[in-house]
Amino acid sequence: MKIHETLPLLPIASGAGVWLQDFEGKRYLDGVSSWWVNLFGHNEQRIKTAINEQLDKLEHVMLAGFTHEPVVQLSEKLGELTDLGHCFYASDGASATEIALKMSFHYWRNVGQLKKNQFLSLENSYHGETIGALSVTDVAIFKDTYAPLLRQSAQMPSPDSRLSMTNEEAGGEAHALRCADVLEVYLEQHHSKIAAFIIEPLIQCAAGMAMYHPIYLKRAREICSKYKVHLIADEIAVGFGRTGTMFACEQANIKPDFICLSKGITGGYLPLSVTLTTDEIYQAFYDDNVTRGFLHSHSYTGNALACSAALATLAIFEQDDVLHKNRSKTAYINQQLTNWHNLPIENLRNTGMVWAFDVKTSNKQFQQSFYQQGLAGGLLLRPIGNTVYWMPPYIISHDEIDFMLNTTKKLVTACA
């Protein structure tokens, strides 16, 4: 909070489309979808209508011995989309991670493999900031302070394409395969103790939008299956169309044992998360003995208002042919970026509706300077270190794209 003595909080009065507006009438293009949650813009009428209609029926009821129409419909819809038949709801992404980790551990306990109680994640991974989620996170600024509280986990080499050797082909396929080989060697030696491997499919967002080749997902699935280790797909940030497909795992044609979803699931309107899993894992908890059940509770689990927002969000994907339209916008932005070679940037990259590049700068205040000058110019972007990224709402128009790109170019030149 001390930072805000000199950088005051920005009070927002309203939002419409890709724009936020403060109390003085100044507008800001939301180039990061309000931390990656807003899919179809602020003040989207169809999502608001769904919430209001549900509000007139039922705001919430506990899912302990009860259920309601929106949560049943949403579970059926998510099951169709993921081919995972069982949903466990919570309110945020970190909770979804906790659920997946606990459920994997408890599965192995229930089937009599008590030694399988450790976890793997990728280097530079981020899975949330609760205790369990931090244990599989590998971002020092979040993790180091709480290290004495955390359970140790092992990190595998990141398939981040920026780490490819200079003589490897573009796209990082060879690097991804080499990283997968390291994973296999590790699991060959330690699989008897490993419950699950948790991974952010295709993009490690908090690692500076580290993007990698889908071949890694394919190999990770094969390796985890071979050594009987669960694969947890953390699609909290990258699900719901961000990578160009509804879910990132589709691009490798794999089915994880767990998938964690949140952020865009309600279009950015209400907190909701869900962890989906397989029939096999569900059956391990199906028992007369209550202690074999998954005893994990959230007061607002499966909240009816949030589920109605999620159903409206999924309906928009179908009604507006969103993924197809996004491909057109992706092509437009990539075409505009072909003349950015004269800027002090490197590793310009794109996956679906996410773009990133690394700024070559000696300015130690680059991140803060870029952010502040961006707001002054009417653009909300939050660099991760020297990595600038765009993750705009899907409804962004060509004119708004041009504003976002042109303003970004000016900011790079001014701040580098």
DRENDO-1510 file (C-alpha; in Angstrom, 1 decimal, always signed):
<recs>
REC; n; res; u; v; w
REC; 1; MET; +0.0; +0.0; +0.0 .
REC; 2; LYS; +2.9; +2.3; +0.4 .
REC; 3; ILE; +3.3; +2.5; -3.4 .
REC; 4; HIS; -0.2; +4.0; -3.5 .
REC; 5; GLU; +0.9; +7.0; -1.5 .
REC; 6; THR; +2.5; +8.2; -4.7 .
REC; 7; LEU; +0.5; +6.2; -7.2 .
REC; 8; PRO; -3.1; +6.6; -6.1 .
REC; 9; LEU; -5.7; +3.9; -6.7 .
REC; 10; LEU; -7.7; +4.5; -9.8 .
REC; 11; PRO; -11.5; +4.6; -9.0 .
REC; 12; ILE; -13.6; +3.1; -11.8 .
REC; 13; ALA; -17.2; +4.4; -12.2 .
REC; 14; SER; -18.4; +2.2; -15.0 .
REC; 15; GLY; -17.5; -0.1; -17.9 .
REC; 16; ALA; -18.8; -0.7; -21.4 .
REC; 17; GLY; -17.4; -3.1; -23.9 .
REC; 18; VAL; -13.6; -3.0; -23.8 .
REC; 19; TRP; -13.6; +0.3; -22.0 .
REC; 20; LEU; -13.4; +1.3; -18.3 .
REC; 21; GLN; -14.3; +4.8; -17.2 .
REC; 22; ASP; -13.3; +6.7; -14.1 .
REC; 23; PHE; -15.3; +9.3; -12.2 .
REC; 24; GLU; -13.8; +12.2; -14.2 .
REC; 25; GLY; -15.0; +10.6; -17.5 .
REC; 26; LYS; -11.6; +9.4; -18.7 .
REC; 27; ARG; -11.7; +6.0; -20.5 .
REC; 28; TYR; -9.2; +3.2; -20.5 .
REC; 29; LEU; -9.1; +0.3; -22.9 .
REC; 30; ASP; -8.9; -2.9; -20.8 .
REC; 31; GLY; -6.1; -4.6; -22.7 .
REC; 32; VAL; -5.7; -7.3; -20.0 .
REC; 33; SER; -9.4; -8.2; -19.6 .
REC; 34; SER; -9.3; -7.1; -15.9 .
REC; 35; TRP; -6.7; -9.8; -15.1 .
REC; 36; TRP; -7.8; -12.2; -17.8 .
REC; 37; VAL; -11.4; -12.7; -16.6 .
REC; 38; ASN; -13.5; -10.6; -18.9 .
REC; 39; LEU; -14.3; -12.3; -22.2 .
REC; 40; PHE; -17.1; -10.3; -23.8 .
REC; 41; GLY; -16.6; -6.9; -22.5 .
REC; 42; HIS; -18.0; -4.9; -19.5 .
REC; 43; ASN; -21.7; -4.5; -19.2 .
REC; 44; GLU; -22.6; -7.4; -21.5 .
REC; 45; GLN; -26.4; -7.5; -21.6 .
REC; 46; ARG; -26.9; -11.2; -22.0 .
REC; 47; ILE; -24.9; -12.2; -19.0 .
REC; 48; LYS; -26.6; -9.4; -16.9 .
REC; 49; THR; -30.0; -10.7; -18.0 .
REC; 50; ALA; -29.2; -14.2; -17.0 .
REC; 51; ILE; -28.0; -13.1; -13.6 .
REC; 52; ASN; -31.1; -10.9; -13.1 .
REC; 53; GLU; -33.5; -13.7; -14.1 .
REC; 54; GLN; -31.8; -16.1; -11.7 .
REC; 55; LEU; -31.9; -13.5; -9.0 .
REC; 56; ASP; -35.7; -13.5; -9.2 .
REC; 57; LYS; -35.7; -17.3; -8.6 .
REC; 58; LEU; -32.8; -18.3; -6.3 .
REC; 59; GLU; -29.6; -16.5; -5.3 .
REC; 60; HIS; -27.9; -19.4; -3.5 .
REC; 61; VAL; -28.5; -22.7; -1.7 .
REC; 62; MET; -25.9; -25.0; -0.2 .
REC; 63; LEU; -24.9; -28.0; -2.3 .
REC; 64; ALA; -24.7; -30.2; +0.8 .
REC; 65; GLY; -27.8; -32.4; +0.2 .
REC; 66; PHE; -29.3; -29.9; -2.2 .
REC; 67; THR; -28.9; -28.9; -5.8 .
REC; 68; HIS; -30.4; -26.4; -8.3 .
REC; 69; GLU; -31.0; -26.1; -12.0 .
REC; 70; PRO; -28.1; -23.8; -13.0 .
REC; 71; VAL; -25.4; -26.0; -11.4 .
REC; 72; VAL; -26.9; -29.2; -13.0 .
REC; 73; GLN; -27.0; -27.6; -16.4 .
REC; 74; LEU; -23.5; -26.1; -16.1 .
REC; 75; SER; -22.1; -29.4; -15.0 .
REC; 76; GLU; -23.7; -31.2; -17.9 .
REC; 77; LYS; -22.4; -28.6; -20.3 .
REC; 78; LEU; -18.8; -28.6; -18.9 .
REC; 79; GLY; -18.8; -32.4; -19.0 .
REC; 80; GLU; -19.7; -32.3; -22.7 .
REC; 81; LEU; -17.0; -29.8; -23.5 .
REC; 82; THR; -14.2; -31.5; -21.5 .
REC; 83; ASP; -15.2; -35.2; -21.6 .
REC; 84; LEU; -14.7; -35.2; -17.8 .
REC; 85; GLY; -17.9; -36.3; -16.1 .
REC; 86; HIS; -17.6; -35.0; -12.5 .
REC; 87; CYS; -17.5; -31.4; -11.2 .
REC; 88; PHE; -16.5; -30.0; -7.9 .
REC; 89; TYR; -17.1; -26.3; -7.5 .
REC; 90; ALA; -15.4; -23.5; -5.6 .
REC; 91; SER; -15.0; -19.7; -5.9 .
REC; 92; ASP; -11.5; -19.0; -7.3 .
REC; 93; GLY; -8.6; -20.5; -9.2 .
REC; 94; ALA; -6.4; -21.3; -6.2 .
REC; 95; SER; -9.2; -23.2; -4.6 .
REC; 96; ALA; -9.6; -25.2; -7.8 .
REC; 97; THR; -5.9; -26.1; -7.7 .
REC; 98; GLU; -6.2; -27.1; -4.0 .
REC; 99; ILE; -9.1; -29.4; -4.9 .
REC; 100; ALA; -7.2; -31.1; -7.7 .
REC; 101; LEU; -4.1; -31.6; -5.5 .
REC; 102; LYS; -6.1; -33.0; -2.6 .
REC; 103; MET; -8.3; -35.2; -4.7 .
REC; 104; SER; -5.3; -36.7; -6.5 .
REC; 105; PHE; -3.6; -37.4; -3.2 .
REC; 106; HIS; -6.8; -38.8; -1.7 .
REC; 107; TYR; -7.4; -41.0; -4.7 .
REC; 108; TRP; -4.0; -42.7; -4.3 .
REC; 109; ARG; -4.7; -43.1; -0.6 .
REC; 110; ASN; -8.1; -44.7; -1.3 .
REC; 111; VAL; -6.6; -47.2; -3.7 .
REC; 112; GLY; -3.9; -48.2; -1.3 .
REC; 113; GLN; -0.8; -46.4; -2.8 .
REC; 114; LEU; +0.1; -44.3; +0.2 .
REC; 115; LYS; +3.6; -43.4; -1.0 .
REC; 116; LYS; +2.1; -41.5; -3.9 .
REC; 117; ASN; +1.8; -38.1; -2.1 .
REC; 118; GLN; +4.2; -35.8; -3.9 .
REC; 119; PHE; +3.7; -33.4; -6.8 .
REC; 120; LEU; +5.5; -32.1; -9.9 .
REC; 121; SER; +5.1; -28.8; -11.7 .
REC; 122; LEU; +7.0; -26.8; -14.3 .
REC; 123; GLU; +9.8; -24.3; -13.6 .
REC; 124; ASN; +8.3; -20.8; -13.4 .
REC; 125; SER; +4.8; -22.2; -12.9 .
REC; 126; TYR; +2.0; -20.4; -11.2 .
REC; 127; HIS; -1.0; -22.1; -9.7 .
REC; 128; GLY; -2.3; -19.8; -7.0 .
REC; 129; GLU; -1.4; -18.4; -3.7 .
REC; 130; THR; -3.0; -20.6; -1.1 .
REC; 131; ILE; -0.7; -23.0; +0.7 .
REC; 132; GLY; -1.2; -26.0; -1.5 .
REC; 133; ALA; -1.2; -24.0; -4.7 .
REC; 134; LEU; +1.9; -22.2; -3.7 .
REC; 135; SER; +3.7; -25.5; -3.1 .
REC; 136; VAL; +3.5; -26.2; -6.8 .
REC; 137; THR; +4.1; -22.6; -7.8 .
REC; 138; ASP; +7.6; -21.6; -8.9 .
REC; 139; VAL; +7.6; -17.8; -8.8 .
REC; 140; ALA; +9.9; -16.6; -6.1 .
REC; 141; ILE; +8.2; -13.3; -5.3 .
REC; 142; PHE; +5.0; -15.1; -4.3 .
REC; 143; LYS; +6.6; -18.2; -2.8 .
REC; 144; ASP; +9.8; -17.4; -0.9 .
REC; 145; THR; +8.2; -15.6; +2.1 .
REC; 146; TYR; +6.0; -18.6; +2.8 .
REC; 147; ALA; +8.5; -21.3; +2.1 .
REC; 148; PRO; +8.5; -22.7; +5.7 .
REC; 149; LEU; +4.8; -23.4; +5.4 .
REC; 150; LEU; +4.9; -25.2; +2.1 .
REC; 151; ARG; +5.2; -28.8; +1.1 .
REC; 152; GLN; +8.1; -29.4; -1.2 .
REC; 153; SER; +7.5; -30.3; -4.8 .
REC; 154; ALA; +9.8; -30.9; -7.8 .
REC; 155; GLN; +10.0; -28.7; -10.9 .
REC; 156; MET; +10.5; -29.9; -14.4 .
REC; 157; PRO; +12.3; -27.9; -17.1 .
REC; 158; SER; +9.9; -25.4; -18.8 .
REC; 159; PRO; +9.1; -26.0; -22.5 .
REC; 160; ASP; +9.0; -22.2; -22.9 .
REC; 161; SER; +10.0; -21.6; -26.5 .
REC; 162; ARG; +12.2; -18.7; -25.6 .
REC; 163; LEU; +14.5; -21.2; -24.0 .
REC; 164; SER; +15.1; -23.0; -27.3 .
REC; 165; MET; +18.7; -23.3; -28.6 .
REC; 166; THR; +19.5; -20.8; -31.3 .
REC; 167; ASN; +19.9; -23.5; -33.9 .
REC; 168; GLU; +16.5; -25.1; -33.2 .
REC; 169; GLU; +13.5; -24.5; -35.5 .
REC; 170; ALA; +11.0; -21.8; -34.7 .
REC; 171; GLY; +8.2; -22.8; -32.4 .
REC; 172; GLY; +10.3; -24.7; -29.9 .
REC; 173; GLU; +9.2; -28.2; -30.8 .
REC; 174; ALA; +12.7; -29.7; -30.3 .
REC; 175; HIS; +13.1; -27.9; -27.0 .
REC; 176; ALA; +9.6; -29.1; -25.8 .
REC; 177; LEU; +10.5; -32.7; -26.7 .
REC; 178; ARG; +13.8; -32.4; -24.8 .
REC; 179; CYS; +12.0; -31.1; -21.7 .
REC; 180; ALA; +9.6; -34.0; -22.0 .
REC; 181; ASP; +12.5; -36.4; -22.0 .
REC; 182; VAL; +13.7; -35.0; -18.7 .
REC; 183; LEU; +10.1; -35.5; -17.3 .
REC; 184; GLU; +10.2; -39.1; -18.4 .
REC; 185; VAL; +13.6; -39.8; -16.8 .
REC; 186; TYR; +12.4; -38.2; -13.6 .
REC; 187; LEU; +9.2; -40.2; -13.5 .
REC; 188; GLU; +11.0; -43.4; -14.4 .
REC; 189; GLN; +12.9; -43.0; -11.1 .
REC; 190; HIS; +10.3; -41.4; -8.8 .
REC; 191; HIS; +6.9; -42.4; -10.1 .
REC; 192; SER; +6.1; -44.5; -7.0 .
REC; 193; LYS; +6.0; -41.3; -4.9 .
REC; 194; ILE; +4.4; -38.9; -7.4 .
REC; 195; ALA; +0.7; -38.4; -7.2 .
REC; 196; ALA; +0.3; -35.8; -10.0 .
REC; 197; PHE; +2.0; -33.5; -12.5 .
REC; 198; ILE; +0.2; -30.1; -12.7 .
REC; 199; ILE; +0.8; -27.9; -15.7 .
REC; 200; GLU; -0.5; -24.7; -17.4 .
REC; 201; PRO; -1.3; -25.9; -20.9 .
REC; 202; LEU; +0.4; -23.9; -23.8 .
REC; 203; ILE; +1.0; -20.6; -21.8 .
REC; 204; GLN; +2.6; -20.1; -18.5 .
REC; 205; CYS; +1.1; -16.7; -17.9 .
REC; 206; ALA; +2.8; -15.5; -14.7 .
REC; 207; ALA; +6.1; -16.5; -16.2 .
REC; 208; GLY; +5.9; -13.7; -18.7 .
REC; 209; MET; +3.4; -15.3; -21.1 .
REC; 210; ALA; +5.8; -18.2; -21.7 .
REC; 211; MET; +4.4; -20.1; -24.7 .
REC; 212; TYR; +5.3; -23.6; -25.8 .
REC; 213; HIS; +4.6; -26.2; -28.5 .
REC; 214; PRO; +1.6; -28.5; -28.0 .
REC; 215; ILE; +3.8; -31.6; -28.5 .
REC; 216; TYR; +4.8; -31.2; -24.8 .
REC; 217; LEU; +1.3; -31.7; -23.7 .
REC; 218; LYS; +1.0; -34.8; -25.8 .
REC; 219; ARG; +4.2; -36.3; -24.5 .
REC; 220; ALA; +3.4; -35.3; -20.9 .
REC; 221; ARG; +0.1; -37.2; -21.2 .
REC; 222; GLU; +1.8; -40.3; -22.6 .
REC; 223; ILE; +4.5; -40.2; -19.9 .
REC; 224; CYS; +2.0; -39.7; -17.0 .
REC; 225; SER; -0.2; -42.5; -18.3 .
REC; 226; LYS; +2.9; -44.8; -18.6 .
REC; 227; TYR; +4.0; -44.2; -15.1 .
REC; 228; LYS; +0.5; -43.9; -13.5 .
REC; 229; VAL; +0.8; -40.3; -12.5 .
REC; 230; HIS; -2.2; -38.0; -12.7 .
REC; 231; LEU; -2.0; -35.1; -15.1 .
REC; 232; ILE; -3.7; -31.9; -13.8 .
REC; 233; ALA; -4.4; -29.3; -16.5 .
REC; 234; ASP; -4.6; -25.8; -14.9 .
REC; 235; GLU; -6.6; -24.0; -17.5 .
REC; 236; ILE; -7.7; -21.3; -15.1 .
REC; 237; ALA; -6.1; -18.5; -17.2 .
REC; 238; VAL; -6.0; -20.2; -20.6 .
REC; 239; GLY; -9.5; -21.9; -20.8 .
REC; 240; PHE; -12.5; -20.6; -22.6 .
REC; 241; GLY; -10.9; -19.7; -25.9 .
REC; 242; ARG; -7.8; -17.8; -24.8 .
REC; 243; THR; -5.5; -20.1; -26.7 .
REC; 244; GLY; -7.7; -20.3; -29.9 .
REC; 245; THR; -9.6; -23.4; -28.9 .
REC; 246; MET; -12.1; -23.7; -26.1 .
REC; 247; PHE; -9.5; -25.4; -24.0 .
REC; 248; ALA; -5.8; -25.5; -24.6 .
REC; 249; CYS; -5.6; -29.3; -24.1 .
REC; 250; GLU; -7.6; -29.7; -27.3 .
REC; 251; GLN; -4.6; -28.6; -29.4 .
REC; 252; ALA; -2.7; -31.7; -28.3 .
REC; 253; ASN; -5.8; -33.8; -28.4 .
REC; 254; ILE; -5.3; -35.0; -24.8 .
REC; 255; LYS; -7.6; -35.7; -21.9 .
REC; 256; PRO; -6.2; -34.8; -18.5 .
REC; 257; ASP; -7.2; -36.5; -15.3 .
REC; 258; PHE; -8.2; -33.2; -13.8 .
REC; 259; ILE; -8.9; -29.8; -15.3 .
REC; 260; CYS; -9.1; -26.6; -13.3 .
REC; 261; LEU; -11.3; -23.8; -14.6 .
REC; 262; SER; -12.1; -20.3; -13.3 .
REC; 263; LYS; -11.4; -16.7; -14.5 .
REC; 264; GLY; -13.3; -16.5; -17.8 .
REC; 265; ILE; -15.9; -19.1; -16.8 .
REC; 266; THR; -18.5; -16.4; -15.9 .
REC; 267; GLY; -17.3; -13.9; -18.4 .
REC; 268; GLY; -15.8; -11.8; -15.6 .
REC; 269; TYR; -19.0; -11.2; -13.7 .
REC; 270; LEU; -18.9; -13.4; -10.6 .
REC; 271; PRO; -16.4; -15.6; -8.8 .
REC; 272; LEU; -16.6; -19.2; -9.7 .
REC; 273; SER; -14.2; -22.1; -10.2 .
REC; 274; VAL; -14.6; -25.8; -10.9 .
REC; 275; THR; -12.4; -28.9; -10.9 .
REC; 276; LEU; -13.5; -31.6; -13.3 .
REC; 277; THR; -12.3; -35.2; -13.1 .
REC; 278; THR; -12.8; -38.7; -14.5 .
REC; 279; ASP; -15.2; -41.6; -13.7 .
REC; 280; GLU; -12.2; -43.6; -12.5 .
REC; 281; ILE; -11.2; -41.0; -9.9 .
REC; 282; TYR; -14.8; -40.5; -8.8 .
REC; 283; GLN; -15.3; -44.2; -8.2 .
REC; 284; ALA; -12.4; -44.3; -5.7 .
REC; 285; PHE; -14.4; -42.0; -3.4 .
REC; 286; TYR; -17.7; -43.8; -3.9 .
REC; 287; ASP; -18.0; -45.7; -0.6 .
REC; 288; ASP; -20.1; -46.3; +2.5 .
REC; 289; ASN; -17.2; -45.1; +4.6 .
REC; 290; VAL; -17.5; -41.3; +4.9 .
REC; 291; THR; -13.8; -40.9; +5.5 .
REC; 292; ARG; -13.1; -42.2; +1.9 .
REC; 293; GLY; -15.3; -39.4; +0.6 .
REC; 294; PHE; -13.9; -36.0; -0.5 .
REC; 295; LEU; -14.6; -33.8; +2.5 .
REC; 296; HIS; -13.8; -30.3; +1.1 .
REC; 297; SER; -16.2; -27.5; +1.6 .
REC; 298; HIS; -16.9; -24.0; +0.3 .
REC; 299; SER; -19.9; -22.1; +1.6 .
REC; 300; TYR; -20.7; -20.7; -1.9 .
REC; 301; THR; -19.9; -23.8; -3.8 .
REC; 302; GLY; -21.9; -23.9; -7.1 .
REC; 303; ASN; -23.5; -20.5; -6.4 .
REC; 304; ALA; -26.7; -20.2; -8.5 .
REC; 305; LEU; -26.0; -16.7; -9.7 .
REC; 306; ALA; -22.4; -17.5; -10.8 .
REC; 307; CYS; -23.6; -20.7; -12.5 .
REC; 308; SER; -26.2; -18.7; -14.4 .
REC; 309; ALA; -23.5; -16.3; -15.6 .
REC; 310; ALA; -21.3; -19.2; -16.7 .
REC; 311; LEU; -24.2; -20.7; -18.7 .
REC; 312; ALA; -24.8; -17.3; -20.4 .
REC; 313; THR; -21.1; -17.1; -21.1 .
REC; 314; LEU; -21.0; -20.5; -22.8 .
REC; 315; ALA; -24.2; -19.7; -24.7 .
REC; 316; ILE; -22.4; -16.6; -26.2 .
REC; 317; PHE; -19.7; -18.8; -27.6 .
REC; 318; GLU; -22.3; -20.6; -29.6 .
REC; 319; GLN; -24.5; -17.7; -30.5 .
REC; 320; ASP; -21.7; -15.5; -31.7 .
REC; 321; ASP; -19.4; -18.1; -33.2 .
REC; 322; VAL; -16.7; -16.6; -31.0 .
REC; 323; LEU; -13.8; -18.9; -31.7 .
REC; 324; HIS; -14.2; -18.4; -35.5 .
REC; 325; LYS; -14.4; -14.6; -35.1 .
REC; 326; ASN; -11.4; -14.6; -32.8 .
REC; 327; ARG; -9.3; -16.3; -35.5 .
REC; 328; SER; -10.0; -13.4; -37.8 .
REC; 329; LYS; -9.0; -10.9; -35.1 .
REC; 330; THR; -5.9; -12.8; -34.4 .
REC; 331; ALA; -4.9; -12.7; -38.1 .
REC; 332; TYR; -5.6; -9.0; -38.2 .
REC; 333; ILE; -3.4; -8.3; -35.2 .
REC; 334; ASN; -0.6; -10.5; -36.4 .
REC; 335; GLN; -0.7; -8.7; -39.8 .
REC; 336; GLN; -0.3; -5.3; -38.0 .
REC; 337; LEU; +2.7; -6.7; -36.1 .
REC; 338; THR; +4.7; -7.5; -39.2 .
REC; 339; ASN; +6.2; -4.0; -39.2 .
REC; 340; TRP; +7.3; -4.0; -35.6 .
REC; 341; HIS; +10.8; -5.1; -36.3 .
REC; 342; ASN; +12.3; -1.6; -35.8 .
REC; 343; LEU; +11.3; -1.6; -32.1 .
REC; 344; PRO; +13.6; -2.6; -29.2 .
REC; 345; ILE; +11.7; -5.9; -28.7 .
REC; 346; GLU; +12.3; -9.6; -29.0 .
REC; 347; ASN; +10.4; -12.9; -28.8 .
REC; 348; LEU; +7.2; -11.5; -30.3 .
REC; 349; ARG; +4.8; -14.4; -29.9 .
REC; 350; ASN; +1.1; -15.3; -30.1 .
REC; 351; THR; -1.2; -18.1; -29.1 .
REC; 352; GLY; -4.8; -17.6; -29.8 .
REC; 353; MET; -6.0; -14.3; -28.3 .
REC; 354; VAL; -2.8; -13.8; -26.3 .
REC; 355; TRP; +0.2; -11.8; -27.5 .
REC; 356; ALA; +3.5; -11.0; -25.8 .
REC; 357; PHE; +6.9; -9.6; -26.4 .
REC; 358; ASP; +10.0; -8.8; -24.3 .
REC; 359; VAL; +11.3; -5.3; -24.3 .
REC; 360; LYS; +15.1; -4.8; -24.5 .
REC; 361; THR; +15.6; -2.1; -21.9 .
REC; 362; SER; +18.0; -1.0; -19.2 .
REC; 363; ASN; +15.2; +1.0; -17.5 .
REC; 364; LYS; +14.8; -0.5; -14.0 .
REC; 365; GLN; +11.5; +1.2; -13.7 .
REC; 366; PHE; +10.2; +0.0; -17.0 .
REC; 367; GLN; +7.3; -2.0; -15.6 .
REC; 368; GLN; +5.9; +0.8; -13.5 .
REC; 369; SER; +6.6; +3.5; -16.0 .
REC; 370; PHE; +4.9; +1.6; -18.9 .
REC; 371; TYR; +1.9; +1.0; -16.7 .
REC; 372; GLN; +1.5; +4.6; -15.6 .
REC; 373; GLN; +2.1; +6.2; -19.0 .
REC; 374; GLY; -0.3; +3.6; -20.5 .
REC; 375; LEU; -3.1; +4.8; -18.1 .
REC; 376; ALA; -2.3; +8.4; -19.0 .
REC; 377; GLY; -2.7; +7.5; -22.7 .
REC; 378; GLY; -6.0; +5.6; -22.0 .
REC; 379; LEU; -4.6; +2.0; -22.2 .
REC; 380; LEU; -4.6; -0.5; -19.3 .
REC; 381; LEU; -1.7; -2.9; -19.7 .
REC; 382; ARG; +0.3; -4.5; -16.8 .
REC; 383; PRO; +3.7; -5.7; -18.0 .
REC; 384; ILE; +5.3; -8.7; -16.2 .
REC; 385; GLY; +8.8; -7.4; -15.7 .
REC; 386; ASN; +9.9; -6.4; -19.2 .
REC; 387; THR; +7.3; -8.6; -20.9 .
REC; 388; VAL; +4.4; -6.6; -22.4 .
REC; 389; TYR; +1.3; -8.6; -23.3 .
REC; 390; TRP; -2.2; -8.2; -24.6 .
REC; 391; MET; -5.1; -10.3; -23.5 .
REC; 392; PRO; -8.1; -8.2; -24.6 .
REC; 393; PRO; -11.8; -9.0; -24.4 .
REC; 394; TYR; -12.9; -10.9; -27.5 .
REC; 395; ILE; -15.3; -8.2; -28.6 .
REC; 396; ILE; -12.5; -5.8; -29.4 .
REC; 397; SER; -13.0; -4.0; -32.7 .
REC; 398; HIS; -10.4; -3.3; -35.4 .
REC; 399; ASP; -10.4; +0.4; -34.5 .
REC; 400; GLU; -9.9; -0.5; -30.8 .
REC; 401; ILE; -7.1; -2.9; -31.8 .
REC; 402; ASP; -5.4; -0.1; -33.8 .
REC; 403; PHE; -5.6; +2.1; -30.7 .
REC; 404; MET; -4.2; -0.6; -28.5 .
REC; 405; LEU; -1.3; -1.4; -30.9 .
REC; 406; ASN; -0.4; +2.3; -31.7 .
REC; 407; THR; -0.5; +3.3; -28.1 .
REC; 408; THR; +1.7; +0.3; -27.1 .
REC; 409; LYS; +4.3; +1.2; -29.8 .
REC; 410; LYS; +4.5; +4.7; -28.4 .
REC; 411; LEU; +4.8; +3.4; -24.8 .
REC; 412; VAL; +7.6; +1.0; -25.8 .
REC; 413; THR; +9.6; +3.8; -27.5 .
REC; 414; ALA; +9.0; +6.2; -24.5 .
REC; 415; CYS; +9.8; +3.7; -21.7 .
REC; 416; ALA; +12.5; +1.4; -23.1 .
</recs>
